[in-house]
Amino acid sequence: MTLAQLKAFLWQCTKLNFFVLLLFSLVLLFFTDQVFALHEHFYGGTLVAFKRDLYLVMGVYKLLWIFFNAIPYWVLRSMEKAA
């Protein structure tokens, strides 16, 4: 795999994961009560704890997205410009 192919792959992954994060944020912002009602049977906590846990999961996902998609893409892009 060439650097150009890797850069293109990482760019596609970065965009896809950004839109997943955006969708997750919008669902969390507008439909938390409905999601809680849907999963209330499986989740033993309260709505407040559910929201806290969703924000935690979203934060971990965001960190993983930055470390494994965005940063490698930016590094490859800067390597290409330097060469």
MMTF fields as JSON, N, C-alpha, C and O atoms, coordinates in Angstrom:
{
  "mmtfVersion": "1.0.0",
  "mmtfProducer": "UNKNOWN",
  "numBonds": 331,
  "numAtoms": 332,
  "numGroups": 83,
  "numChains": 1,
  "numModels": 1,
  "chainsPerModel": [1],
  "groupsPerChain": [83],
  "chainIdList": ["A"],
  "bondAtomList": [4, 2, 8, 6, 12, 10, 16, 14, 20, 18, 24, 22, 28, 26, 32, 30, 36, 34, 40, 38, 44, 42, 48, 46, 52, 50, 56, 54, 60, 58, 64, 62, 68, 66, 72, 70, 76, 74, 80, 78, 84, 82, 88, 86, 92, 90, 96, 94, 100, 98, 104, 102, 108, 106, 112, 110, 116, 114, 120, 118, 124, 122, 128, 126, 132, 130, 136, 134, 140, 138, 144, 142, 148, 146, 152, 150, 156, 154, 160, 158, 164, 162, 168, 166, 172, 170, 176, 174, 180, 178, 184, 182, 188, 186, 192, 190, 196, 194, 200, 198, 204, 202, 208, 206, 212, 210, 216, 214, 220, 218, 224, 222, 228, 226, 232, 230, 236, 234, 240, 238, 244, 242, 248, 246, 252, 250, 256, 254, 260, 258, 264, 262, 268, 266, 272, 270, 276, 274, 280, 278, 284, 282, 288, 286, 292, 290, 296, 294, 300, 298, 304, 302, 308, 306, 312, 310, 316, 314, 320, 318, 324, 322, 328, 326],
  "bondOrderList": [1, 1, 1, 1, 1, 1, 1, 1, 1, 1, 1, 1, 1, 1, 1, 1, 1, 1, 1, 1, 1, 1, 1, 1, 1, 1, 1, 1, 1, 1, 1, 1, 1, 1, 1, 1, 1, 1, 1, 1, 1, 1, 1, 1, 1, 1, 1, 1, 1, 1, 1, 1, 1, 1, 1, 1, 1, 1, 1, 1, 1, 1, 1, 1, 1, 1, 1, 1, 1, 1, 1, 1, 1, 1, 1, 1, 1, 1, 1, 1, 1, 1],
  "groupList": [{"groupName": "MET", "atomNameList": ["N", "CA", "C", "O"], "elementList": ["N", "C", "C", "O"], "formalChargeList": [0, 0, 0, 0], "bondAtomList": [1, 0, 2, 1, 3, 2], "bondOrderList": [1, 1, 2], "singleLetterCode": "M", "chemCompType": "L-PEPTIDE LINKING"}, {"groupName": "THR", "atomNameList": ["N", "CA", "C", "O"], "elementList": ["N", "C", "C", "O"], "formalChargeList": [0, 0, 0, 0], "bondAtomList": [1, 0, 2, 1, 3, 2], "bondOrderList": [1, 1, 2], "singleLetterCode": "T", "chemCompType": "L-PEPTIDE LINKING"}, {"groupName": "LEU", "atomNameList": ["N", "CA", "C", "O"], "elementList": ["N", "C", "C", "O"], "formalChargeList": [0, 0, 0, 0], "bondAtomList": [1, 0, 2, 1, 3, 2], "bondOrderList": [1, 1, 2], "singleLetterCode": "L", "chemCompType": "L-PEPTIDE LINKING"}, {"groupName": "ALA", "atomNameList": ["N", "CA", "C", "O"], "elementList": ["N", "C", "C", "O"], "formalChargeList": [0, 0, 0, 0], "bondAtomList": [1, 0, 2, 1, 3, 2], "bondOrderList": [1, 1, 2], "singleLetterCode": "A", "chemCompType": "L-PEPTIDE LINKING"}, {"groupName": "GLN", "atomNameList": ["N", "CA", "C", "O"], "elementList": ["N", "C", "C", "O"], "formalChargeList": [0, 0, 0, 0], "bondAtomList": [1, 0, 2, 1, 3, 2], "bondOrderList": [1, 1, 2], "singleLetterCode": "Q", "chemCompType": "L-PEPTIDE LINKING"}, {"groupName": "LYS", "atomNameList": ["N", "CA", "C", "O"], "elementList": ["N", "C", "C", "O"], "formalChargeList": [0, 0, 0, 0], "bondAtomList": [1, 0, 2, 1, 3, 2], "bondOrderList": [1, 1, 2], "singleLetterCode": "K", "chemCompType": "L-PEPTIDE LINKING"}, {"groupName": "PHE", "atomNameList": ["N", "CA", "C", "O"], "elementList": ["N", "C", "C", "O"], "formalChargeList": [0, 0, 0, 0], "bondAtomList": [1, 0, 2, 1, 3, 2], "bondOrderList": [1, 1, 2], "singleLetterCode": "F", "chemCompType": "L-PEPTIDE LINKING"}, {"groupName": "TRP", "atomNameList": ["N", "CA", "C", "O"], "elementList": ["N", "C", "C", "O"], "formalChargeList": [0, 0, 0, 0], "bondAtomList": [1, 0, 2, 1, 3, 2], "bondOrderList": [1, 1, 2], "singleLetterCode": "W", "chemCompType": "L-PEPTIDE LINKING"}, {"groupName": "CYS", "atomNameList": ["N", "CA", "C", "O"], "elementList": ["N", "C", "C", "O"], "formalChargeList": [0, 0, 0, 0], "bondAtomList": [1, 0, 2, 1, 3, 2], "bondOrderList": [1, 1, 2], "singleLetterCode": "C", "chemCompType": "L-PEPTIDE LINKING"}, {"groupName": "ASN", "atomNameList": ["N", "CA", "C", "O"], "elementList": ["N", "C", "C", "O"], "formalChargeList": [0, 0, 0, 0], "bondAtomList": [1, 0, 2, 1, 3, 2], "bondOrderList": [1, 1, 2], "singleLetterCode": "N", "chemCompType": "L-PEPTIDE LINKING"}, {"groupName": "VAL", "atomNameList": ["N", "CA", "C", "O"], "elementList": ["N", "C", "C", "O"], "formalChargeList": [0, 0, 0, 0], "bondAtomList": [1, 0, 2, 1, 3, 2], "bondOrderList": [1, 1, 2], "singleLetterCode": "V", "chemCompType": "L-PEPTIDE LINKING"}, {"groupName": "SER", "atomNameList": ["N", "CA", "C", "O"], "elementList": ["N", "C", "C", "O"], "formalChargeList": [0, 0, 0, 0], "bondAtomList": [1, 0, 2, 1, 3, 2], "bondOrderList": [1, 1, 2], "singleLetterCode": "S", "chemCompType": "L-PEPTIDE LINKING"}, {"groupName": "ASP", "atomNameList": ["N", "CA", "C", "O"], "elementList": ["N", "C", "C", "O"], "formalChargeList": [0, 0, 0, 0], "bondAtomList": [1, 0, 2, 1, 3, 2], "bondOrderList": [1, 1, 2], "singleLetterCode": "D", "chemCompType": "L-PEPTIDE LINKING"}, {"groupName": "HIS", "atomNameList": ["N", "CA", "C", "O"], "elementList": ["N", "C", "C", "O"], "formalChargeList": [0, 0, 0, 0], "bondAtomList": [1, 0, 2, 1, 3, 2], "bondOrderList": [1, 1, 2], "singleLetterCode": "H", "chemCompType": "L-PEPTIDE LINKING"}, {"groupName": "GLU", "atomNameList": ["N", "CA", "C", "O"], "elementList": ["N", "C", "C", "O"], "formalChargeList": [0, 0, 0, 0], "bondAtomList": [1, 0, 2, 1, 3, 2], "bondOrderList": [1, 1, 2], "singleLetterCode": "E", "chemCompType": "L-PEPTIDE LINKING"}, {"groupName": "TYR", "atomNameList": ["N", "CA", "C", "O"], "elementList": ["N", "C", "C", "O"], "formalChargeList": [0, 0, 0, 0], "bondAtomList": [1, 0, 2, 1, 3, 2], "bondOrderList": [1, 1, 2], "singleLetterCode": "Y", "chemCompType": "L-PEPTIDE LINKING"}, {"groupName": "GLY", "atomNameList": ["N", "CA", "C", "O"], "elementList": ["N", "C", "C", "O"], "formalChargeList": [0, 0, 0, 0], "bondAtomList": [1, 0, 2, 1, 3, 2], "bondOrderList": [1, 1, 2], "singleLetterCode": "G", "chemCompType": "PEPTIDE LINKING"}, {"groupName": "ARG", "atomNameList": ["N", "CA", "C", "O"], "elementList": ["N", "C", "C", "O"], "formalChargeList": [0, 0, 0, 0], "bondAtomList": [1, 0, 2, 1, 3, 2], "bondOrderList": [1, 1, 2], "singleLetterCode": "R", "chemCompType": "L-PEPTIDE LINKING"}, {"groupName": "ILE", "atomNameList": ["N", "CA", "C", "O"], "elementList": ["N", "C", "C", "O"], "formalChargeList": [0, 0, 0, 0], "bondAtomList": [1, 0, 2, 1, 3, 2], "bondOrderList": [1, 1, 2], "singleLetterCode": "I", "chemCompType": "L-PEPTIDE LINKING"}, {"groupName": "PRO", "atomNameList": ["N", "CA", "C", "O"], "elementList": ["N", "C", "C", "O"], "formalChargeList": [0, 0, 0, 0], "bondAtomList": [1, 0, 2, 1, 3, 2], "bondOrderList": [1, 1, 2], "singleLetterCode": "P", "chemCompType": "L-PEPTIDE LINKING"}],
  "groupTypeList": [0, 1, 2, 3, 4, 2, 5, 3, 6, 2, 7, 4, 8, 1, 5, 2, 9, 6, 6, 10, 2, 2, 2, 6, 11, 2, 10, 2, 2, 6, 6, 1, 12, 4, 10, 6, 3, 2, 13, 14, 13, 6, 15, 16, 16, 1, 2, 10, 3, 6, 5, 17, 12, 2, 15, 2, 10, 0, 16, 10, 15, 5, 2, 2, 7, 18, 6, 6, 9, 3, 18, 19, 15, 7, 10, 2, 17, 11, 0, 14, 5, 3, 3],
  "groupIdList": [1, 2, 3, 4, 5, 6, 7, 8, 9, 10, 11, 12, 13, 14, 15, 16, 17, 18, 19, 20, 21, 22, 23, 24, 25, 26, 27, 28, 29, 30, 31, 32, 33, 34, 35, 36, 37, 38, 39, 40, 41, 42, 43, 44, 45, 46, 47, 48, 49, 50, 51, 52, 53, 54, 55, 56, 57, 58, 59, 60, 61, 62, 63, 64, 65, 66, 67, 68, 69, 70, 71, 72, 73, 74, 75, 76, 77, 78, 79, 80, 81, 82, 83],
  "secStructList": [7, 7, 2, 2, 2, 2, 2, 2, 2, 2, 2, 2, 2, 2, 2, 2, 2, 2, 2, 2, 2, 2, 2, 2, 2, 2, 2, 2, 2, 2, 7, 2, 2, 2, 2, 2, 2, 2, 2, 6, 6, 6, 7, 7, 1, 7, 2, 2, 2, 2, 2, 2, 2, 2, 2, 2, 2, 2, 2, 2, 2, 2, 2, 2, 2, 0, 0, 0, 0, 0, 2, 2, 2, 2, 2, 2, 2, 2, 2, 2, 2, 2, 7],
  "xCoordList": [0.854, 0.0, 0.902, 1.811, 0.643, 1.444, 0.936, -0.144, 1.743, 1.328, 0.073, -0.772, -0.042, -1.235, -2.486, -3.535, -2.381, -3.524, -3.872, -5.046, -2.85, -3.084, -3.724, -4.63, -3.246, -3.828, -5.291, -6.133, -5.601, -6.99, -7.861, -8.998, -7.33, -8.074, -8.346, -9.471, -7.338, -7.523, -8.485, -9.238, -8.474, -9.406, -10.845, -11.736, -11.069, -12.415, -12.853, -14.003, -11.945, -12.27, -12.564, -13.483, -11.787, -11.986, -13.353, -14.067, -13.717, -15.027, -16.158, -17.119, -16.053, -17.102, -17.283, -18.41, -16.199, -16.294, -16.747, -17.394, -16.426, -16.934, -18.456, -19.135, -18.99, -20.438, -21.136, -22.256, -20.493, -21.049, -21.082, -22.072, -20.001, -19.946, -20.984, -21.616, -21.167, -22.179, -23.587, -24.411, -23.862, -25.168, -25.396, -26.486, -24.389, -24.482, -24.772, -25.585, -24.111, -24.337, -25.757, -26.397, -26.251, -27.61, -28.66, -29.646, -28.452, -29.378, -29.348, -30.393, -28.157, -28.031, -28.66, -29.222, -28.573, -29.119, -30.646, -31.299, -31.208, -32.637, -33.491, -34.686, -32.912, -33.731, -33.283, -33.499, -32.675, -32.18, -33.304, -33.149, -34.424, -35.539, -36.089, -36.411, -36.195, -36.701, -35.715, -36.121, -34.426, -33.411, -33.415, -33.282, -33.57, -33.64, -34.868, -34.783, -35.992, -37.209, -37.045, -37.561, -36.336, -36.106, -35.188, -35.388, -34.183, -33.189, -33.376, -32.523, -34.442, -34.665, -34.699, -34.274, -35.199, -35.277, -33.875, -33.665, -32.92, -31.563, -30.685, -29.727, -31.01, -30.202, -30.857, -32.033, -30.1, -30.686, -30.682, -31.231, -30.08, -29.943, -31.043, -32.047, -30.823, -31.769, -31.451, -30.446, -32.325, -32.107, -30.853, -30.114, -30.609, -29.419, -28.151, -27.2, -28.136, -26.979, -26.821, -25.699, -27.94, -27.903, -27.259, -26.408, -27.673, -27.074, -25.586, -24.786, -25.212, -23.804, -22.998, -21.91, -23.531, -22.835, -22.731, -21.711, -23.779, -23.71, -22.671, -21.955, -22.577, -21.552, -20.161, -19.231, -20.013, -18.734, -18.357, -17.224, -19.305, -19.053, -18.723, -17.822, -19.453, -19.186, -17.801, -17.107, -17.388, -16.06, -14.954, -13.945, -15.137, -14.144, -14.079, -12.993, -15.24, -15.28, -14.561, -13.829, -14.775, -14.134, -12.622, -11.889, -12.147, -10.706, -10.109, -9.049, -10.785, -10.305, -10.297, -9.38, -11.31, -11.373, -10.199, -9.583, -9.89, -8.776, -7.458, -6.657, -7.223, -5.935, -5.714, -4.583, -6.755, -6.566, -6.984, -6.694, -7.657, -8.043, -7.48, -6.753, -7.811, -7.475, -5.975, -5.405, -5.326, -3.89, -3.069, -2.22, -3.286, -2.513, -2.739, -1.809, -3.967, -4.217, -3.436, -2.81, -3.469, -2.737, -1.238, -0.553, -0.717, 0.713, 1.07, 2.057, 0.291, 0.566, 0.441, 1.215, -0.524, -0.684, 0.518, 0.987, 1.021, 2.185, 3.449, 4.323, 3.547, 4.692, 4.689, 5.739, 3.498, 3.387, 3.777, 4.42, 3.385, 3.72, 5.206, 5.792, 5.826, 7.245, 8.134, 9.254, 7.637, 8.437, 8.442, 9.079],
  "yCoordList": [-1.175, 0.0, 1.24, 1.359, 2.135, 3.356, 4.364, 4.21, 5.404, 6.446, 7.173, 7.568, 7.345, 8.007, 7.171, 7.714, 5.856, 4.984, 4.978, 5.013, 4.934, 4.962, 6.272, 6.29, 7.372, 8.675, 8.728, 9.231, 8.223, 8.204, 7.321, 7.679, 6.171, 5.286, 5.957, 5.908, 6.578, 7.251, 8.423, 8.693, 9.124, 10.233, 9.717, 10.316, 8.6, 8.022, 7.549, 7.75, 6.926, 6.479, 7.667, 7.614, 8.731, 9.922, 10.537, 10.902, 10.652, 11.212, 10.328, 10.826, 9.03, 8.115, 8.163, 8.258, 8.098, 8.112, 9.469, 9.531, 10.55, 11.861, 11.9, 12.411, 11.361, 11.382, 10.448, 10.731, 9.342, 8.48, 9.244, 9.185, 9.962, 10.764, 11.881, 12.165, 12.506, 13.547, 12.98, 13.583, 11.831, 11.183, 10.81, 11.025, 10.258, 9.884, 11.12, 11.063, 12.236, 13.47, 13.986, 14.411, 13.952, 14.424, 13.543, 14.048, 12.24, 11.328, 11.588, 11.621, 11.773, 12.04, 13.372, 13.508, 14.344, 15.666, 15.698, 16.308, 15.045, 15.182, 13.981, 14.143, 12.788, 11.587, 10.74, 9.528, 11.335, 10.556, 9.829, 8.668, 10.495, 9.873, 8.656, 7.638, 8.769, 7.65, 6.48, 5.321, 6.79, 5.729, 5.057, 3.837, 5.858, 5.283, 4.386, 3.304, 4.83, 4.023, 2.706, 1.675, 2.737, 1.536, 0.546, -0.665, 1.063, 0.209, 0.099, -0.47, 0.617, 0.635, -0.782, -1.003, -1.711, -3.096, -3.685, -4.455, -3.32, -3.86, -3.043, -3.562, -1.769, -0.86, -0.704, -0.355, -0.961, -0.949, 0.39, 0.508, 1.407, 2.69, 3.673, 3.34, 4.897, 5.985, 6.692, 6.404, 7.624, 8.406, 9.26, 9.416, 9.807, 10.642, 9.803, 10.237, 8.611, 7.721, 7.266, 7.108, 7.054, 6.66, 7.75, 7.47, 8.998, 10.116, 10.229, 10.456, 10.068, 10.136, 9.054, 9.317, 7.856, 6.754, 6.968, 6.636, 7.522, 7.807, 8.877, 8.772, 9.904, 10.919, 10.332, 10.716, 9.402, 8.729, 7.916, 7.986, 7.151, 6.346, 7.249, 6.946, 8.356, 9.281, 9.898, 10.081, 10.221, 10.774, 9.791, 10.166, 8.539, 7.505, 7.305, 7.19, 7.263, 7.12, 8.285, 8.096, 9.482, 10.672, 10.597, 10.921, 10.175, 10.029, 8.98, 9.196, 7.854, 6.811, 7.304, 6.995, 8.061, 8.625, 9.563, 9.522, 10.401, 11.339, 10.593, 10.866, 9.642, 8.956, 7.991, 7.841, 7.339, 6.31, 6.71, 5.98, 7.846, 8.3, 9.669, 9.828, 10.649, 12.035, 12.295, 12.847, 11.913, 12.178, 11.461, 12.096, 10.148, 9.521, 10.175, 10.283, 10.609, 11.297, 12.599, 12.891, 13.387, 14.654, 14.441, 15.232, 13.398, 13.099, 12.734, 13.24, 11.869, 11.521, 12.718, 12.868, 13.558, 14.766, 15.701, 16.266, 15.868, 16.728, 16.105, 16.82, 14.762, 14.084, 14.307, 14.499, 14.28, 14.471, 15.891, 16.101, 16.859, 18.259, 18.519, 19.328, 17.835, 18.048, 17.413, 17.869, 16.377, 15.684, 16.375, 15.898],
  "zCoordList": [0.0, 0.0, 0.0, 0.822, -0.908, -0.979, 0.041, 0.613, 0.255, 1.189, 0.704, 1.507, -0.595, -1.138, -0.883, -0.54, -1.048, -0.784, 0.698, 1.066, 1.549, 2.985, 3.409, 4.243, 2.827, 3.139, 2.707, 3.451, 1.532, 1.051, 1.946, 2.256, 2.361, 3.249, 4.589, 5.087, 5.174, 6.461, 6.345, 7.28, 5.218, 5.02, 4.987, 5.59, 4.278, 4.235, 5.62, 6.012, 6.356, 7.722, 8.633, 9.45, 8.492, 9.312, 9.043, 9.976, 7.77, 7.43, 7.936, 8.521, 7.717, 8.147, 9.661, 10.148, 10.397, 11.85, 12.376, 13.422, 11.682, 12.077, 11.965, 12.856, 10.872, 10.697, 11.682, 12.11, 12.047, 13.097, 14.419, 15.148, 14.727, 15.947, 15.912, 16.93, 14.78, 14.631, 14.821, 15.508, 14.217, 14.38, 15.838, 16.368, 16.487, 17.896, 18.745, 19.668, 18.438, 19.187, 18.996, 19.958, 17.768, 17.503, 18.171, 18.708, 18.14, 18.821, 20.313, 20.963, 20.858, 22.285, 22.658, 23.745, 21.78, 22.058, 21.982, 22.827, 20.975, 20.723, 21.136, 21.385, 21.215, 21.414, 22.6, 22.595, 23.603, 24.738, 25.46, 25.838, 25.653, 26.374, 25.631, 26.244, 24.307, 23.525, 23.529, 23.611, 23.44, 23.474, 24.842, 24.942, 25.898, 27.244, 27.396, 27.977, 26.879, 26.966, 26.214, 26.645, 25.104, 24.31, 25.035, 24.95, 25.746, 26.394, 27.907, 28.588, 28.429, 29.872, 30.461, 31.595, 29.693, 30.159, 30.382, 31.319, 29.519, 29.618, 30.552, 31.124, 30.707, 31.507, 32.876, 32.971, 33.924, 35.257, 35.953, 37.048, 35.356, 36.028, 35.706, 35.076, 36.158, 35.928, 34.619, 33.969, 34.244, 33.029, 33.15, 32.178, 34.321, 34.533, 34.365, 33.715, 34.946, 34.804, 33.357, 32.876, 32.658, 31.247, 30.399, 29.554, 30.631, 29.894, 30.189, 29.282, 31.465, 31.843, 31.127, 30.615, 31.095, 30.436, 28.929, 28.325, 28.318, 26.881, 26.573, 25.577, 27.415, 27.212, 27.381, 26.671, 28.32, 28.512, 27.275, 26.799, 26.764, 25.564, 24.378, 23.595, 24.246, 23.151, 23.291, 22.291, 24.506, 24.725, 24.392, 23.797, 24.771, 24.441, 22.936, 22.369, 22.287, 20.825, 20.148, 19.176, 20.669, 20.098, 20.254, 19.319, 21.419, 21.621, 20.691, 20.103, 20.562, 19.649, 18.205, 17.444, 17.834, 16.481, 16.233, 15.168, 17.202, 17.048, 16.946, 16.052, 17.863, 17.897, 16.743, 16.279, 16.273, 15.254, 13.847, 12.9, 13.678, 12.345, 12.016, 11.035, 12.826, 12.493, 12.566, 11.624, 13.655, 13.8, 12.733, 12.108, 12.49, 11.408, 10.047, 9.248, 9.78, 8.506, 8.433, 7.414, 9.511, 9.508, 9.395, 8.745, 10.009, 9.906, 8.476, 7.942, 7.847, 6.453, 5.529, 4.585, 5.801, 4.982, 5.134, 4.146, 6.361, 6.566, 5.972, 5.482, 6.013, 5.382, 3.879, 3.265, 3.295, 1.848, 1.448, 0.42, 2.265, 1.972, 2.165, 1.446, 3.135, 3.407, 2.322, 2.09, 1.67, 0.669, -0.665, -1.604]
}
